[in-house]
């Protein structure tokens, strides 16, 4: 079973990346959040991988952090939630925010995710409520060792990325700039407003 891959980005499109590992191309399915922070084509990346084996296919799912992979596995353990829906959920909400929504039974937030109806949201809360409370969820930029300092991700970060995209910057570039700021002082960044994050990101990319 393939547990991780380190290779050069050969090709990417939303939700899919092909990594060149020693001349072999591996197609990996990713959440939109992991995709957003992939490096440009030709650059190296490290992804954690979950191998899904079926009679008719072997599918690789890639993750930018151990926490995202752990949440993927937890989501898959819920009745009625398969790999595709798990990835859709992870694409629609950050890991920390997902854990909080499940822990506090925020049905409105959960049912707002693509593919999640009321019954699925109830199962998520019932089956994962205790488990997500035990997770320490932080965002870790792909390409950084899992032992690197962890940083938190909140709504302000996501809104800042959207603002930068609206200004014409590629989403991956916006994420890279904000991650660089975040790693310098995670505590301070967690308390910043969108305007502050946007100003610092623009300075970083200048």
N, C-alpha and C positions, 0 to 999 in steps of 0.2 A: 504494500500500500504506500502511495506517495503521501508524505506528511508535510513537505515543504519544497519549494523550488527557488533557486536563485539563478537568474539569467537575464539576458537582454530583451527588452521589449521589441518584438519583431513586428507586431501589428496590434492595434487596439481599436475597439469601437465600444460604445456604451454597453456595459455588462459583460464584455468579453475581452480578454487579452491573450495574445500568443507569445509565450516566452521561449526564446532560443537558449536552450541549455545544452552546451556542448555539441551544437549542430542539430539537436533534436527540438522540434517545435511542439510545445505543449499548449493546447487550448484550455484556458482557465476561465470559468464563470466567476464574475465578481459582483458585489453590490455596487450601486452607483457611487457610494461614498469611497470605497476603495478605488474604483475607477477614476474618480475625480482627482486623486492625488498620485496617480501613476506618473512616472517620469516620461519625458519625450521618447519617441521611438529611437532605439539604438542604445539607450542608457540601461544600466543594470537595476534590478529590483529584487527584493526578497519578499516572498509571500508564503504564509502558512497555507496548507492545502488540506482539504478533506476529500478523499476519494470515494465516490459513490458508485458501487458496482451493481449493475442490473444484468439480466439475461441478454438484453439487446444493446447495452451500451455501458461504457465506463466514463463517468463525468468527473472532472476536477473542479472543485469550488475553492476559490482563493480569497485570502483575508489579509488585511493589513495589520491586524493585531491579534494577539491570543484571545482577547476578550470578545472580539467579533466572532471568531471561530467557535468559542465556547457557547456564545449565545445562539449561533447557528445550530449547534448540536442540541441545545436545550429546546429550541423551537421545533426541531425535527422530532423530538420526543413527545410532543403534544399530538394527541389524536386528531387527524384531519389536516395536519400541517406537514407538507412535504418540502423537499429542497427548494423548489421554485417559489413557493409562498414564503418560505423562510428568507430567501434572498430578497424578495419583494418587500418584506417587512423591514429588513436591515437597510434597504435602499431608501425607505421612506422616513426613517427616524434614527437618530444617533443611539449608540449603545447605552449610554448613561440615561438618556431620556426614555428609552424603551424599558429599562429596568425600573425606573421611577413610575412610569405609567402602569406597569404590571403590578408593582408593589402597592400602589395606592388605589388600584382598580379604576383607573381613569378610562372609563368605557368610551367616552367621546373621542379621546385621543387615539385609542386603539382602533375603533371602528372607522376612523378617518384614514387609516392606512389601506393601501390598495389590496383588495382580496380578503380583507378581514371584516367579517360580518359580526353580528351581535353574539352568536353562539361561539364562534371562534375566539372572540375577545374574552368571553366568559371562561372558556377552557384555558386560555393563556393565563388568566389570573388565578384560576383554581389550581392548575397543575404546576405553574412556575412561580407562584407568589413567594413561597418560602425559599426557593432556589436562587432567584435573582437577588434576594436580600443578602446572600452570602458572597456575591460577586463584587470585586473591586473593579469598577468599569472606568477605563480611561482610554483616550484615543492615542494610538501610537502610529507615527508615520511609517508607511511601508519603506523598507530599505534600512530602517534602524533596528538594531538588535532588540529582541524582546526584553533584554535587561536594561535598556536605556530608560532614563527618567520618563515617567508617564505624565501625560497632561490631559486636562479635562476639556470637553467640548460642549458648548451650550448653544442656545438659540442665537446669541449675538454673533458667534463665529459663522453660523450658517447664513445669517442675514448679511453679514459683511461680504461673504463670498458672492451672494446674489447681487449685491450692490456693485462689486468689482466686475462681475460678468456683464451687468447692464452698462458699465463704462467701457466695455469692449475687450476686457482681459479674458484670456482662456481660463476656464474653471480650474484646470490643473495648476496653472500659474498662480491663481488667487489662493488656492489651498496651500501651496508651497510657501508663499509669502507669509500667510497667517500662521502656519505651523512653525516657521522660523521664529516669529515673534513670540509665539506661545511657549516654545522651548526655553526661551531666555528667562522668562519669569511666569510660570504657569499660574501662580496664585494671583498675581496682579492682573493678568489677562482675563482670568475667570470673572473678575469684577468689572471689566471694562464694558462700556456701551459700544454700540455699533459704530458710532461716529469716531470714537477713539481708535478702534481696530482698523477702520477704513483709512484713517490718516496715517497710522503707522505702516500699514500695508503699502500704501502709495509711496511712502518714503523708502521702504525696502526695495520696491520695484523701480524706483527712479534711476 
